[in-house]
Amino acid sequence: MADTQYTTQKQNRENNIEKILVAAEMIFAEFGYNGASISRIADMAGLPKSNVVYYFSSKELLYRTVVEDIFNVWRAAADEIDVDSDPVAALGAYIDTKLELARTRPYGSKVWANEIIQGAPIVQDYLESELQSWTDQRVAVINQWIEMGKIRPIDGKHLLFAIWATTQHYADFKHQISTLNDGRELSNEQWEETKQAVKSILLFGICKGD
């Protein structure tokens, strides 16, 4: 009986936290950090404000959790970028996943973009630690690929910048893309075409000629 009660409480907690984070991602994307409020997030989540405060004691803590969550999802997308991997396959898988996240998590991308555009007033420390470390590790792998003769000599950091800019464009400028697509969101078929086009454009520059 006690185990069942504990399991139910744990599930309720996890469900509530998920509702709060989904709602917070949408509210922060629409209103920014300053325009968002715990009350708005609670209303969007369908929970009392007291519940939100119970799990997240401040708006800043909730905001940082949202920002770190989207970064962790993006970071996991790069798991295949390893020195022993085929560069085109590994980077292609990374691009595929980043585009799929642009499709399914556009609000998270917008929260991140808004924070960076403002000069990262809340998460600058996170950029200088987690993002810097992650980027340095990926660039080191790219440099090893170059030394091994797997890809052409390129600046690994700028390759990552190009991938980020292109894939996140489909989330941050979703309305513009829909407008130029006869007022319709991209279909499943168009998303697959997008993945192939983006990979062809971005990865062509790293392939070694015969």
C-alpha positions as CSV (number, residue, x, y, z in Angstrom):
1,M,0.0,0.0,0.0
2,A,2.8,2.4,1.0
3,D,4.7,1.5,-2.2
4,T,1.7,2.2,-4.4
5,Q,1.1,5.5,-2.7
6,Y,4.7,6.5,-3.2
7,T,4.6,5.5,-6.8
8,T,1.4,7.6,-7.3
9,Q,2.9,10.6,-5.6
10,K,6.1,10.3,-7.7
11,Q,4.1,10.1,-10.9
12,N,2.0,13.1,-9.9
13,R,5.1,15.1,-9.2
14,E,6.7,14.1,-12.5
15,N,3.5,15.0,-14.4
16,N,3.2,18.3,-12.7
17,I,6.8,19.3,-13.4
18,E,6.4,18.3,-17.0
19,K,3.2,20.4,-17.3
20,I,5.0,23.4,-15.7
21,L,8.1,23.1,-18.0
22,V,6.0,22.8,-21.2
23,A,3.9,25.8,-20.2
24,A,7.0,27.8,-19.1
25,E,8.7,27.1,-22.4
26,M,5.7,28.6,-24.3
27,I,5.2,31.6,-22.0
28,F,8.9,32.5,-21.9
29,A,9.0,32.2,-25.7
30,E,6.0,34.5,-26.2
31,F,6.6,37.1,-23.5
32,G,10.3,36.8,-22.7
33,Y,11.7,36.6,-19.2
34,N,10.5,40.0,-18.1
35,G,7.1,39.7,-19.5
36,A,6.5,36.2,-18.2
37,S,5.0,35.6,-14.8
38,I,4.5,32.6,-12.5
39,S,0.7,33.2,-12.7
40,R,0.7,33.1,-16.5
41,I,2.7,29.9,-16.4
42,A,0.4,28.3,-13.8
43,D,-2.7,29.2,-15.9
44,M,-1.1,27.7,-19.0
45,A,-0.2,24.6,-17.1
46,G,-3.6,24.3,-15.6
47,L,-2.2,24.2,-12.1
48,P,-2.5,26.5,-9.0
49,K,0.3,29.1,-8.7
50,S,1.2,27.5,-5.4
51,N,2.0,24.3,-7.2
52,V,4.4,26.0,-9.5
53,V,6.2,27.8,-6.6
54,Y,6.4,24.5,-4.7
55,Y,8.5,22.9,-7.5
56,F,10.3,26.1,-8.6
57,S,10.9,28.6,-5.9
58,S,11.5,31.5,-8.3
59,K,10.9,32.6,-11.8
60,E,14.6,32.7,-12.5
61,L,15.0,29.1,-11.3
62,L,12.2,28.0,-13.6
63,Y,13.7,30.0,-16.5
64,R,17.1,28.5,-16.1
65,T,15.6,25.0,-15.9
66,V,13.9,25.6,-19.3
67,V,17.0,27.0,-20.9
68,E,19.2,24.2,-19.6
69,D,16.6,21.6,-20.6
70,I,16.6,22.6,-24.3
71,F,20.4,22.8,-24.3
72,N,20.6,19.3,-22.8
73,V,18.3,18.0,-25.5
74,W,20.4,19.6,-28.2
75,R,23.6,18.2,-26.5
76,A,22.2,14.7,-26.6
77,A,21.5,15.1,-30.3
78,A,25.3,15.3,-30.8
79,D,26.0,12.0,-29.1
80,E,27.2,10.4,-32.4
81,I,29.9,13.0,-33.0
82,D,32.8,10.9,-32.0
83,V,36.3,10.6,-33.3
84,D,35.6,7.0,-34.5
85,S,32.4,7.9,-36.3
86,D,32.0,8.7,-39.9
87,P,31.9,12.5,-40.0
88,V,29.2,12.8,-42.7
89,A,27.0,10.2,-40.9
90,A,27.5,11.7,-37.5
91,L,27.0,15.3,-38.5
92,G,24.1,14.2,-40.7
93,A,22.4,12.6,-37.7
94,Y,23.0,15.7,-35.6
95,I,21.4,17.9,-38.3
96,D,18.4,15.5,-38.6
97,T,17.8,15.6,-34.9
98,K,18.3,19.4,-34.6
99,L,15.8,19.9,-37.4
100,E,13.3,17.5,-35.8
101,L,13.7,19.5,-32.5
102,A,13.1,22.7,-34.4
103,R,9.8,21.1,-35.6
104,T,8.7,19.6,-32.2
105,R,10.3,22.1,-29.7
106,P,10.2,25.5,-31.5
107,Y,9.4,27.4,-28.2
108,G,12.5,26.1,-26.6
109,S,14.6,27.3,-29.5
110,K,12.9,30.7,-29.3
111,V,13.6,31.0,-25.5
112,W,17.3,30.3,-26.2
113,A,17.4,32.7,-29.1
114,N,15.8,35.5,-27.1
115,E,18.2,35.0,-24.2
116,I,21.2,35.2,-26.4
117,I,20.0,38.2,-28.4
118,Q,19.6,40.0,-25.1
119,G,23.2,39.2,-24.2
120,A,22.4,36.2,-22.0
121,P,21.5,38.3,-18.8
122,I,20.3,35.2,-16.9
123,V,22.5,32.3,-18.2
124,Q,25.8,33.9,-19.2
125,D,27.5,31.7,-16.6
126,Y,26.0,28.6,-18.2
127,L,27.3,29.7,-21.6
128,E,30.8,30.2,-20.2
129,S,30.9,26.8,-18.5
130,E,28.6,24.2,-20.1
131,L,28.3,25.5,-23.6
132,Q,32.0,26.4,-23.8
133,S,33.1,23.0,-22.6
134,W,30.7,21.2,-24.9
135,T,31.7,23.2,-27.9
136,D,35.5,22.7,-27.2
137,Q,34.9,19.0,-27.1
138,R,33.1,18.9,-30.4
139,V,35.7,21.1,-32.1
140,A,38.4,18.8,-30.8
141,V,36.7,15.8,-32.5
142,I,36.4,17.8,-35.8
143,N,40.1,18.6,-35.6
144,Q,40.9,15.0,-35.1
145,W,38.8,14.1,-38.1
146,I,40.9,16.6,-40.1
147,E,44.2,15.1,-38.8
148,M,43.0,11.6,-39.7
149,G,42.2,12.8,-43.3
150,K,38.5,12.1,-42.9
151,I,37.4,15.7,-43.8
152,R,38.8,18.8,-45.4
153,P,40.6,21.3,-43.2
154,I,37.9,23.6,-41.9
155,D,37.2,25.7,-38.8
156,G,35.2,23.4,-36.6
157,K,33.7,26.2,-34.5
158,H,32.3,27.9,-37.6
159,L,30.9,24.5,-38.9
160,L,29.0,24.2,-35.6
161,F,27.8,27.8,-35.9
162,A,26.5,27.1,-39.4
163,I,24.6,24.0,-38.2
164,W,23.1,25.9,-35.3
165,A,22.1,28.9,-37.3
166,T,20.5,26.8,-40.1
167,T,18.6,24.3,-38.0
168,Q,17.3,26.7,-35.4
169,H,16.1,29.1,-38.2
170,Y,13.3,26.6,-38.8
171,A,12.0,27.2,-35.3
172,D,12.8,30.8,-34.7
173,F,11.5,31.9,-38.1
174,K,8.7,29.4,-38.4
175,H,6.1,32.1,-39.3
176,Q,8.3,33.4,-42.1
177,I,8.8,29.9,-43.5
178,S,5.1,29.2,-43.3
179,T,4.3,32.5,-45.1
180,L,6.7,31.6,-47.9
181,N,5.2,28.1,-48.1
182,D,1.8,29.5,-49.3
183,G,0.7,30.2,-45.7
184,R,1.1,26.5,-44.6
185,E,3.3,24.8,-42.1
186,L,5.8,22.4,-43.7
187,S,4.3,19.0,-44.3
188,N,5.9,15.7,-43.2
189,E,7.3,15.3,-46.8
190,Q,8.6,18.8,-46.8
191,W,10.4,18.3,-43.5
192,E,12.2,15.3,-44.9
193,E,13.1,17.3,-48.0
194,T,14.4,20.0,-45.7
195,K,16.6,17.6,-43.9
196,Q,18.1,16.3,-47.1
197,A,18.7,19.8,-48.5
198,V,20.3,21.2,-45.3
199,K,22.6,18.2,-45.0
200,S,23.6,18.5,-48.7
201,I,24.4,22.2,-48.3
202,L,26.2,22.1,-45.0
203,L,28.1,18.8,-45.4
204,F,29.3,19.4,-49.0
205,G,32.0,21.7,-47.7
206,I,33.6,19.1,-45.5
207,C,33.8,16.3,-48.0
208,K,37.2,15.5,-49.4
209,G,37.5,15.4,-53.2
210,D,38.7,12.4,-55.0
